[in-house]
Amino acid sequence: MPLNITRHDLQGVLTVTPVRHADARGFFSETWNAAQFAAHGIRTDFVQDNQSLSRDAGVLRGLHYQAPPAAQAKLVRVLRGAVLDVVVDIRRGSPTFGQHVKVELSAANWAQIYVPEGFAHGLLSLEPDTEVLYKVSAHYAPAQDAGIAWDDPALGIDWGWPAERLILSEKDRHHPRLADITSPFVFDPEPVG
Ligand SMILES: Cc1cn([C@H]2C[C@H](O)[C@@H](COP(=O)(O)OP(=O)(O)O[C@H]3O[C@@H](C)C(=O)[C@@H](O)[C@H]3O)O2)c(=O)[nH]c1=O
């Protein structure tokens, strides 16, 4: 079954919507198929699956990335509830540096987002008890774990949620602005994979 893929204006960022085979019992869906991704030129070796639960709507996680040598590509989907998913290009020299893509992922729309290396990632829960599951291409590396301020004015992300009602981790309250870091990622006009 071919993948339903939408390419975004940011190089390599994709929305992927797997087919759901519905029947009287419910549905069946291939949520990750390496051969089908390879057919689209994406050969990512995922090594870890992560799951998070956000109890309330308004939980904002982000904007996160891991620096090389632990840089991660991610394939993100929602098992329950809905999120606003945001991906920011932080590759120095990129023609779209600092620009973002915003996509709603939900258990209902079954959409996934593919986030390549070189992008910061964040999500906002839009419903209570939202569960997110995502594959990553490098193991967790606390020393390389880093972030950018979700409200960096230069990024201009409209989260569509009153700032005073957002629920953030302590860590996510203190990330620097993009202009205040030297991103560890450099734009490659001809990326492999
Ligand atoms: C990311 C991560 C965290 N942890 C631990 C560290 C900490 O004690 C606890 C919660 O970590 P965090 O606060 O970083 O979790 P969270 O804020 O959900 O972080 C995630 O946010 C989204 C937007 C992403 O893109 C992910 O890659 C990841 O950075 O889990 C791991 O053991 N393995 C992991 O891979």
The ligand as an SDF file (V2000), in Angstrom:
LIG
                    3D

 35 37  0  0  0  0  0  0  0  0999 V2000
   13.8860   12.4950   25.7380 C   0  0  0  0  0  0  0  0  0  0  0  0
   14.1950   11.4800   26.8390 C   0  0  0  0  0  0  0  0  0  0  0  0
   13.9830   11.7770   28.1720 C   0  0  0  0  0  0  0  0  0  0  0  0
   14.2590   10.8830   29.1470 N   0  0  0  0  0  0  0  0  0  0  0  0
   14.0050   11.2540   30.5440 C   0  0  0  0  0  0  0  0  0  0  0  0
   14.6870   12.5190   31.0150 C   0  0  0  0  0  0  0  0  0  0  0  0
   13.7080   13.0850   32.0050 C   0  0  0  0  0  0  0  0  0  0  0  0
   13.9380   12.5010   33.2710 O   0  0  0  0  0  0  0  0  0  0  0  0
   12.3470   12.6030   31.5190 C   0  0  0  0  0  0  0  0  0  0  0  0
   11.5640   13.6900   30.7640 C   0  0  0  0  0  0  0  0  0  0  0  0
   12.4150   14.2110   29.7520 O   0  0  0  0  0  0  0  0  0  0  0  0
   12.0080   15.5270   28.9500 P   0  0  0  0  0  0  0  0  0  0  0  0
   11.5060   16.5420   29.9150 O   0  0  0  0  0  0  0  0  0  0  0  0
   13.1670   15.9090   28.0910 O   0  0  0  0  0  0  0  0  0  0  0  0
   10.7970   14.9950   28.0570 O   0  0  0  0  0  0  0  0  0  0  0  0
   10.0400   15.7650   26.8820 P   0  0  0  0  0  0  0  0  0  0  0  0
    9.9180   17.1980   27.2480 O   0  0  0  0  0  0  0  0  0  0  0  0
    8.8170   15.0300   26.5520 O   0  0  0  0  0  0  0  0  0  0  0  0
   11.1030   15.6580   25.6920 O   0  0  0  0  0  0  0  0  0  0  0  0
   10.7240   15.3130   24.3850 C   0  0  0  0  0  0  0  0  0  0  0  0
   10.1050   16.4510   23.7970 O   0  0  0  0  0  0  0  0  0  0  0  0
    9.7400   16.2850   22.4240 C   0  0  0  0  0  0  0  0  0  0  0  0
    9.1910   17.5970   21.9270 C   0  0  0  0  0  0  0  0  0  0  0  0
   10.8310   15.7360   21.5880 C   0  0  0  0  0  0  0  0  0  0  0  0
   11.0330   16.1010   20.4220 O   0  0  0  0  0  0  0  0  0  0  0  0
   11.5990   14.6140   22.1800 C   0  0  0  0  0  0  0  0  0  0  0  0
   12.7510   14.2880   21.4120 O   0  0  0  0  0  0  0  0  0  0  0  0
   11.9760   14.8800   23.6120 C   0  0  0  0  0  0  0  0  0  0  0  0
   12.9410   15.9280   23.6530 O   0  0  0  0  0  0  0  0  0  0  0  0
   12.6070   11.4880   30.6590 O   0  0  0  0  0  0  0  0  0  0  0  0
   14.7590    9.6570   28.8250 C   0  0  0  0  0  0  0  0  0  0  0  0
   15.0220    8.8030   29.7380 O   0  0  0  0  0  0  0  0  0  0  0  0
   14.9570    9.3070   27.5240 N   0  0  0  0  0  0  0  0  0  0  0  0
   14.7010   10.1830   26.5130 C   0  0  0  0  0  0  0  0  0  0  0  0
   14.8990    9.8330   25.3160 O   0  0  0  0  0  0  0  0  0  0  0  0
  1  2  1  0
  2  3  2  0
  2 34  1  0
  3  4  1  0
  4  5  1  0
  4 31  1  0
  5  6  1  0
  5 30  1  0
  6  7  1  0
  7  8  1  0
  7  9  1  0
  9 10  1  0
  9 30  1  0
 10 11  1  0
 11 12  1  0
 12 13  2  0
 12 14  1  0
 12 15  1  0
 15 16  1  0
 16 17  2  0
 16 18  1  0
 16 19  1  0
 19 20  1  0
 20 21  1  0
 20 28  1  0
 21 22  1  0
 22 23  1  0
 22 24  1  0
 24 25  2  0
 24 26  1  0
 26 27  1  0
 26 28  1  0
 28 29  1  0
 31 32  2  0
 31 33  1  0
 33 34  1  0
 34 35  2  0
M  END
$$$$
